[in-house]
């Protein structure tokens, strides 16, 4: 009778899930030549996984996370639209509770807009004095929160708080109409693109799918700087030993490591028991995403700071595994970064097939990445669209987490991170590559998936690391063989 009672309390599906969680913690026999076989659809996967890997266990509590999408109405500020919540399991080691989200049951006008309530970013014309700034604040009933110069776009930005019940849109119109202000923008919110699933297959199928083993015979991304604008990265994880070249915390306060940022860095540069796409690359860790009521969020102003830091510290690639609305200020920064020769990679978003394009992935200067699974099928939550450039593994991938642990997670976030690593492999091989050339090589060498030719799900197809690095090498060889000015074609060059 007691057993029947327990079976009633613990449904069969939950008992099966708990059993699977226990199974994940069973040690894998170690052998130097052993590979892991996860089934006929994947085959033999390498390299081996050490028996001491500790995958973060499933916690008994299960919470719902709203799957939100945005309208594409930039001028009227995108609204959140509720969809059916997706079941997620929260891993431990999450001191900030960044993954703890709740279902949005009501959508008031204020709560439903995807920007910080009562905040405005102003770009003031000229070089105003303190007295002029204070006069502007009094005139429009604003309180200055902070200001900062942004050399990328040649401007100084001010973040203000609205002191009364007026809406952001109303104040923006009033400020522009009052003169002396060049632009007035909401402080938009952006969200990380991840779903945690510790019960999934823990194999490293991305290694085979991307042909990383072959690519690493040509390049490992040595010393190529990749800025990761994300949540806090745990630099003490063995997978990331020596990979962090610098860090910046525009959020301030106590730095908190987090599974998302650590997983992104691992997809790029893991080099202990796992293999990232560019294991010798260097990471600039930008903690731009912190705790918020509805999950891990950042804002326009913070992201602008992160982009400035990346440019100042010599990043060749910037990984942006987050998504949100179109933002004119961030667009200007991305255009400036592209002009400087910095490759920009972003997650397409996890809002599903009915979502409009999300940003920064939909920006014309950014390589937008959708996610695939171990069978080369599209990750169901992956965004679609004409802006998708390429696809990469992002469903149920094994990655490092905080406190020396590991996680199995899904999302276009991780697909983007793998592609950022591929860009590093190409740049090590051919440092002269421009962002447009990196995009061209990636798409030209991709393995076509879905309908023949380019499509809105996979872009040009699944990324091929070996093909891309080989093509980058060929580009370098062709460039070195071009005759210099004054040389006749076909004559040996004297250099």
N, C-alpha and C positions, 0 to 999 in steps of 0.2 A: 504493500500500500504506500509505503514511504517512497519507494522508487517511482511509483506512478505519479505521486505528488511532485517529485522533482522534475519528471518529464513534462508535467503540465506547466511548471514554472519556467523551465528552460526549453523553449521550442527546439525542434529538430534542427532548424537552420542555424540557430545560435550555437547549439552544441557542436555542430559540424564545423562552424567557424572557429570555435575555441580549440577544437582538436587540431585544426589546420595550423593555428597559431603555435601550438605546442610543437607540432612537427617541424616548423621552421627553425626552432632552436636546437634541433638535433644536430650533432657534430657531423660534418662532412669528412670522410676519410681523406687524409692528406697523402699525396703521392706526386712526385715531381712531374710525371708525365700524364697525370690523370686529368681528364676533362669532365665536365658536368653534362649529363644528358637529361634534358628536360622534356623529351618527347619527340615524336616523329616530325612535328611541324617546325621544330627548331634545329634538331640535330645536335652534334657535339659542339659545345660552346667552350671557349677558352678565354682567358687563362683560368686556372683552377682557383677556387675560393678556399681560403684557409679555414680549418675547422673551428677557429676561435671567433669567427665573425658573430657578433651579437646583434641580431635583428630586433629592433624595438618591438616588444610584444604588443598585442592588441589589448587595450584597456576595456574593462567591462562596459563602461558608459559609451553610448553612441549618440552623437549629436547630428543635427541636420544643418546643412549649409545651403543657403539660397543660391541658385544658379542665376545670376543676374546678367542682363544684357542692357544695352544702351540704345537709345534712339540716335539718329544721325543728324539731329538738329543742333548744330554747334551754336548758332546765334542765340538760341533760346535755352542753352545749357541742357545737356542730355539728362533724361530722366531714367531712373532705374525701373525696370519692368520685372515683376516677380514671375518666376516660373516654378514648376514643381521642384521642391527641394531635393537635393541629391544626398544620399547617405554617405557620410564620411566617418572614419574612425580616427580619433585623435591620438597621436603617439605621445609617449612621455618625453621628458627633456624639453619642455616648451615653457620656460619660465615666464615669458611675456603673455602666454595664452594667445599667440598670434593666429593659431588655427581655430580657436574657439569662436564659433559663429552661431547665430540663432536665426530662426526663420523670421523674415519680415512679414508680419501679419497685417499691418496697415501701412499705407503709403500716403502720409500727409504731404502736402506740397513742399514743406521745408525738408523733411527727411528723405523725400523721394528724389532729390536732385543730387547729381554725382559731383558735388564740390563741397568744400568746407563752408558750413553756414556762417554768415556774418563776417566773411573775409573777402578781401579784394586785393588784387595785385595791380598797382599803378606804375606806369612808366611816365615820368614827368618830363616835360619838354625842357631842354637846355640843362643848365647846371644850377638848380635852385639853391638859395641860401636856407639856413635853418629857419629864419623868420618866415620865408615864403612857404616852407613846408608846414610850419605851425599854423599859418593863416589858412592854408588849404584844409588842414585837419579841422579847424574851428568852423570853417564855412560849410563843410559837408558832414560835420559831426562824426569824425573818424578818430581812431586812436592808432598811432603808428606802432606796429609790433616789431618790425625789423626792416632793414634795408641792406642791399648788397649790390656791388658792381658785378656785371656779367660781361667780361671782355669778349666772349664768343659772339655776342650780338651787339656789342658796343653800347651797352645801356646800363643804367642803374635802376633797379627795381625796388619798390616799396611794398611791404605787406601791411595791410591796414585791417583793423577790426571796426565793424559798423556798430555804433553805440545805441541804436534804437531798433525798432521793429521793421524798418524798411528792408525790402528784399535786396539781394545782391544785384539783380537786374536793374532795379529802380535806381540804386545808388550809382551803378556804372553809367547809366544814361545821364544822370544829374552831373556827375563829375566831368564827363566828356563835354557836355553842353556848357559847363562853367568855364572851359578854356584852361590852357596851361598844362593839360594832360594829354600825352600822346596816345596811350592805350590803357584800357581798363579791362581786366580779365578776372574771371573767377579763379580761385585756387583749387583747381580740379583735383579729384581723388583718382588714384590708380591702385590696382590690386594685383597681387601675385597670382600666377596661374598654375595651381597645383591641386591634385586630389591625392590624398594619402591612402594607400591600400596595402597594409602589412601582410595580408593573406595571399597576395598574388605570387606568381612564379618569380623566383629570385634569381633567375639566370641573367647573364650578361650578354643577351642576344645582340645588343647594339654593336658589339665588337665585330661580329660576323657580318651583320647587315650593312655596316658602314665600311667594311674592309679595312679596319683600323690596323690590324696586324701587318698587312702588306704595306700600308701607308707609312707606318712607323719605321720601316726599313729605309725610307727616304727622308723623313722629317718627323720630329717629335715636338715641334713648336718651341724650340729652345730659345728662351729669353724674350719671346714675343709677349708684350704687355697687353693683358686683357682686363679691362675694367668691368666689374660685375656690380651693377646697381641693383641692390636686392635687400633682403633682410640680413641680419648679422651672421657672418661666416665664422665657424669655429676653427681657428688656425692651429689648434692643438691636435686635431684629428690626424692619425698616422697617414691617411691618404693624401693629406695636404701639407705634409712636412716640407718646409722650405719653399712652398709655392707662393706664399703671400708676400708680395713685394712692398706693399704699403696699404694703409687703411685710412678711411675718413668716415666720420660719424656726424653728418649734418643734423641728425636728430638731437644730439647732445644727451646728457644724462648718463645713466649706467648702461654700458654696452651689453646687450644680451645676444648670445649666439642663438641661432635658429635653424631648424631642419631645412627650410627651403633654400636659404642662401648657401648653407653648407652643401646641400645636394647639387645646387647649380655649379658651385666651384668644383665639386667632385666629378660631375659629368665632363667638365673641361680638363681638369688637371690631376685626377686621382692616379696614384702611381705606387700603391702598396699591394693590397690584395685585389683591388679593382684596377681597371684601366680606363682613364679618361681619353677624350679624343685628342688632347694635346698635353701629354703628361709632363713635358718639360717647359710648358708655358708659365708665365708669371702673372699672378692675380693681383689686381688693385681692388681691394674689398671696400665697397661703398655701402654703408648701412643707411639706406634711405627709407626702409619700410619698418614701421613699428606698430605697436599694439593699437587697436581701434575697436570700437564696439562691434563692428561687423566684419572683423578679420584684419589681416595684415594689409595696411594701407600706407600710401605716401601721397604727397601733394605736388602740384606743379612747382612750387617754390623750392621744395627740397630736392626734387629731381633736377632742376636747373643747377643747383649747387653741385650735385653729383656729376653732371656733365662737365661743368667747369673744372672740377678736380681731375677728372679723367684726362681732359685735354692738357691741363697744366703738368700732369705727371707722365706724359708721354705714352698714353695708351694708343695702340694701333687698332684695337678692336674694342667695342663697347657692347656688352650683353645686357639686354633689357627684357627680362622674363616677367613682364607685367603688362597690364592692358587697362585701357580707360578711354575717355573721350578725346576728341581732337582738340589740341591746344595750340593756339597760334604762337605762344612764346616758346614752347618746346620745339615746334616746327622750325622756328628761326635758328635755334641752337643746333638742331640736327643738320640743317643746311650748312651751317658754318663748320660743323665737324666734318661733314662730307667733303667740303672744300679743302680742309686740312689733310685729307687722305685717310681719315679714320673710318674703318669699316663698322657699320651699325647693323646689329642683328637683334631681332625681337620675336617674342612668342606671338603667334597669330591670335591667341586667346582661347578660352575654354567655354565659350558661350553657346556653342552648337551651331547647327546649319542655318537657323533662322536669324542669327545675329547679324546686324550690319557690321561693316569693318570696324575694328577696334584699333586704337593707337597706343604706342608709336608704330606698330607693325604696318599699318596702312599708309604710313608716310612714304613718299616716293624715294627718299634717300635711304630707306631701311630694307634689309633683307628679311622678309616675313616668312616664318617657319611654321608649318603645321606638323602634327604628330602622327606617327604610325605605330602599329603593334608588332609582335613577333611574327605575324603572318602577313606583314606588309599591308594590312588593312588600316583605314583611317581611324584614328582615335575618335570615338563617337562625339565627344564634346568639342573637338577641334573646330575652330572657325573656318569658314570657306570664303572664297572671294577672288576677284581678279588680281588682287595684290599679292596673293600667295606666291612666293618665289620657289620654294623647295620644301621637302618634307624630310623628317628624320625620326628615329625611334624616340618615343616619349610615353608609351603606355607600359606600365608595370616594369620600370627599370630599377635596378639595384644601385643604390647610391649611399654615400656616407651621410650620417646624421650627427647630431651633437653628442658630446660626451663619449666619443669613440665608438658609437653605435652605428648601425646601418638601417636603411629604410628601403621599402619598395614603394615607389610613388609614380603617379601618372600626371601628364600635363604637357601642353605645348611649351611650358617653361623649360623643360629638360631637353626637348627637341632643339630649341633655340641654342641652348648651351652647347650641345654636341656640335652644332654648325659653327658656333663661335670658335670652338677648338679646331675645326677643319680649316677655318680661315687662318688660324695661327700656323697650322702646318704649311699652308700655301705661302704665307708671308715669310716664314723662315727660309723656305726654298727660293723664293723670289721676292726680296724686300721691296722691289720697285713697283709691285702691283698696286694699282689704284682701286678704290672701292668698287667702281663699275666693272673693273676687270675681275675682281674676286667674284662678284655676282655672276658675271658672264661665264667664268670657268665652272663655278658650282652648278649652274643650270645646264650648261652645255654637256657636262659629264654625268649628269644625274641619270639614274635608272628609271625609265618611264613606268609609272603606275597608273591604274585607272584607265579611263578612255585614252586612246592613242593621242599623243601630243600633249601640249600643255592643257591643264584643267584647273578648276577652282578649288579642288580638294588637295591635290599634291603639288600644285605648281608644275615645275618641270619634271618632278619625280623625286625619288628617294636619293638623298645625297650619297656620293661615292667618294670616300676619302682618298683611296688610292688613285682613282681616275683624276680627281681634282689636283692632287699633288703632282702627279705625272704631267698633267697639262700645264701646271704652273712652271714646272721644270722646262718643258718644251718652249714655253713662252720666253723664259730666260735665255735659253740657248739661241732661239731665233733672234732675240734682241742683241746678243753678243756677236752674232754673225752679220749683222747689218753693216753695210759700209759706212764709214764716217764721211763727213763733208769733204769733197774733193777726191774721194776714192771711186774708182770705177767698179761697178758690180762685177763680181767674179774674180777680182784681183785680191791676193792675200793682203790683209791689213797689217800695217806696222803700228803697234800700239805700245 
